[in-house]
Amino acid sequence: MAIASAANAQDGPPPGDSTRKAKMEELKKTRRELFIKKLSLTDEESKKFFPIYDEYQLKLRTERRAFKDKWKGKKPEDLTEEEANVYLKDAIDLRSKELELFKTYSEKLKTVIPVKKVVMLPRVEKEIQHELIGKARDGKGPGGKRKGPPRGGQHGPPPPPPPEGE
């Protein structure tokens, strides 16, 4: 989902539909390779894992999209008390659906990969998401290393020096 968001974040029409499609295919291929590597999936496990996992991701995306579409353009600070109650109920319902999908698909995945790999899945998903977003955003090279000069500090550039005389 984050990959699609990063790709859709560009303003205006895409420079070339075929270029965009090729980049998305490359990201999907990289995502698949990262899952295989990080979960140490065998060929047999991969063949069974991805159809189940992709179905799970599609259902998650559908639920999240429905919530997002319903509340699009609404800022929490602009909601009435009644709208805020509905929003909170919808947000809780979304989390419940996400949890139910996780339970359902964890059971399905346990039939095709070892439970240990199912347990590792949420952490691996986050790692892969960060790697793919970085790759899509600023062209990270192999091993997740960013091309170009290093950035300042862990959370952006360092603060400016204090004015003279202090």
Secondary structure, 3 states (H helix, E strand, C coil): CHHHHHHHCCCCCCCCHHHHHHHHHHHHHHHHHHHHHHCCCCHHHHHHHHHHHHHHHHHHHHHHHHHHHHCCCCCHHHCCHHHHHHHHHHHHHHHHHHHHHHHHHHHHHHCCCCHHHHHHHHHHHHHHHHHHHHHHHHCCCHHHCCCCCCCCCCCCCCCCCCCCCC
